[in-house]
Amino acid sequence: MRIIAELAVKSQLEPVMNILKKKWEIELDDKVFMWLEDIKMANFRVYEDTKNGVKRRVILPVPPSMVFVYSYDKHAEDTIGFAGATMMDGKPATEGDIASIIVFGNETEQVLELRLVHEILHAMQLPADDLLKYVSKILSLWELCYFIFQQYMKKAPEHNPGYQTKYYHWLLSQRNNGLM
C-alpha cells in the first residue's frame, strides 16, 4: 500500500510509521510514501452515506492500494462520523483497497498506531472490528474474567488499546498461519 499524508500531521505520523515498521508484520511501501500540503492535491473523492439515520462523510483516495492520512482540522466539512475508513475490493490482499485515517490532533502515538493498523487490517480482509467475537481466543482465563467484569461495569474494554493490540497481533498471526 502507498501512503499519502498531509504535512499538517507529519509530526504525529512519523514516529508512528517507525513503530509500524518495527513492531508490526505489515509491509508498507516506503518508496511511495508522499507528503502533500493538502490531501485534496491527490486524486480523491468524498464518500457519503447514512448509518442509523446519521449522515457520514470521508475523503478517500481514488487510485487502488492507497492510504490517505489527513488532518481533521483542515477538512472538517468533508469528514463527519469517521475516524478512519476502508473500502475493500474483496481480495485477501491490500492491492486494490483504499483507506483513510483522519488525525484529530489529540491522539497519542499508541492510538494513532492502532487506528492505522485497524484500517490496514480491514484492507487485508481481516475482521478488525470483531474483537468481542474472538476475545476468548486471545485472552487468558484471568484476563477474560477481568474483560467480562469491565463489560459488566460498562467500561467498553473492547476500546482498550492493550486488548486491541493483542487482538490485532493475533489476527496477523492467524493470517500468517493460514487460518484467516
N, C-alpha and C positions, 0 to 999 in steps of 0.2 A: 504494500500500500504506500502511496505517496501522501505526504502531509504538506498542506499549505496552511500557514499560520500568520496571524496578524502580528505586526511589530508591537502592538499595544499589549500583547500577552507574553512577549518574549521573556521577560524577567521571571515570570511564573512558570513558563513552559520548559525552558532549557534544563533546569535541574530535574524536572520530571522525565524528560526524554532520556537523560542519563540513567535514571533509575530504571526505566523500561528496558534499556539495553542490557543492564547488569542483572536485574532481579527477575525478569520475566522471560519466558521462552517464546517471545513474539518477535518475528522478523519485521523490521521496518526498513524501508529503502532509504538509506541516508543520502544517496546520490540525488534524490529527487525531493529533498526537503527544501521548501522555499518559504521565505518571509515576504509578506506584502504589507504595504501601508494599510490597505483596505481589502478585505476578503472579496469584496464585490469587483475587484480588478481581475479576478479569476472567473472562469466560466461557472456560473451559479444559476440556481432557481430558488424561488421561495415556495416551499411546500406548505400547504394549508390543509387542515382537516378539522373535524369536530369530534371530540371524545366526551362522552357523558354530558352532552349539551354545552360543552365549553370549546370555544374556538381556540385552535393552536396554530402556531406558525414557526417555521425554522428555515434558515438559509442552508441549502445543500449544494454540494458540488454536482456538476453535470457529468464530467468525464468519469468513467468507471475507475475503481481502485483508488479512490481519492478520499482523503480525510481533511475536513476544514476544522481549524481551531480558531475561534474568533471571540472578540470582546462583546459582551452583552451591552456594555455602556455605549458602544458605537452603533449597535444595531438593535436597540430595544424595540423599535417599531416592527421589525421583522422577526422578532423572537419572543413568542408568547407560549408559555406552557411547556417548554422544553429546556432541559439542561444538556441533552445530547440526543442524537437520533441516528439510526442506521437504516438504510434501505438496502435490502439484500436481493441478489439475483437468483437465489435458490440453490447455489452450488456450495459445496463444503469448503471452499477456499475463499480468500478475500478478494480475488480478482473479480472485478465486476461490481463489487459492493461499494457503496458510498456512505460516509458518516460525517457528522458534525458534532463538535464538542464546544459548548459555549462556556466561556470563562467569565464568571461574575466578579472576580477580583478579590473575593473574601475566602477563597478555598485554601486549605492547607495543601502542602505538597502531596500528602497522602490521599486526600480527597480528589485532587485533580488526577493523580496517578490512577486511582481506581475508576474514575469516570472515563479516562482514555481506554483503560483495559476493558471495561464493560462494553464500550461501543465496538472495540476491535473483536471481542469475543462474539458479539452479535454477528459481525461481518464474517466470522469463521463458522457461522451457523451453530454456535454453542448456546445453550439455554441460560444466558447470563441473568435472566430475571427469575430463575427458578430455585433460588437458594432454599426457600421453605420446602420445596418438594424433595430436595436432596440433603437436607440438614442432618438427618440421621446417619448418612453415609460419610460425612466429613468431620463430625464431632465425636469425641469420646463420650462415654456414658455420662460422666460428671458434667462435661461441657454441655451436653444435650439437656440434662436436667436444669442447668442454670439458664440455658436458652429458653426453655419452656417456662421457667419461672419469670424471666423477663417478659415473655409474651403475656403471661397472666397479669403482670404488673403494668401492661400496656406501654412497654418501653421500646417496642419495634426493634428487636435485636437484629433483624434482617438488614437494617441500615447501619449496623456497627461495622466500621472498617476492618476490624480484626476478623470477624466472621466472613465478610466479603472477600478479604484477601485469601483466607483458607479455601473458600468456595471456588474462586477464580483459579487458584493453583490446582485444585482438584479437577476442575473442568479441563484444564490444559493437559494434566496427567492422563485423564481418561481418553482424551483425543490422541495423545502421543502413544497410548497403549492400544489404540484402535477400538476403544469401547464407546466412543461418541463421534 
